[in-house]
Amino acid sequence: DMIFDPAHLVWYASQFMVLRPGDILNTGTPPGCAIGRPGRPYLRAGQIVELEVAGLGRQRQVIGTA
């Protein structure tokens, strides 16, 4: 469920740089992105985000108010 399909990503990136065979465009985590979604599906104060990478450890962040 990508917000922008790969063809659009290639077109958009091509506006700013020359793409060559073998270049990689990272898309991140399309299903988890809030941009382009209806409503306000953003993190809210008090919610917790945890990230763990094998061999690097774990991070835990509590979302604060802006």
N, C-alpha and C positions, 0 to 999 in steps of 0.2 A: 504494500500500500504506500508507494512512494508519492510524495506530493508533486515532484517534478520527475518525469521519466528520463532515462539515460540520454536520449536524443536531445532533449531540452538542456540538460546539464552540459553536454558537449557544445551545443550552440552557444550557451551563455558564457562558458569559460573561453570559448574562441573569440569572444568580443574583447578579451583582455590579454590574451597570450596566444602564441602559436602552439598548437597541439601537434605532437609528432607520434608516429607509431611507437607503442610501448609506454606512452605516458599513462599515468594512473590518476583518475579523479576519485578521491575518497568521498563517499556519500554520507558517512557518519551513521546515525541511527534514524533513518527516515520515519519509521512508525512512531518514534518517541518525540518527534519535533512538534513544538506548539505552533510554529509559524504556519499560517495558511489554514489553521483549524478554526471552526466557529467557537464562539464563547471565549472564555479565558482559562484554558487548561494549563496554567502556569503553576509553579510551586508557590506555596503560601507559607507565611510565617509559622514556625513551629513544626513544619514537616521535616523529615530526616532523609538525607540522601547518603547512601553507603556505596562505596566503590571498592572492589578488591581485584588485585592483579596478582596472579600466581608469581611468587618470587619477589614481589615488591611490597606486599602487605595490603592493609585495609585502611581506608579513610572513612570517617563518619562526619558529616556536616549537618548542623541544624540550621535551617533557613531562618534568617532574621527579617525584621522589617526594614524597609528602605528609608 
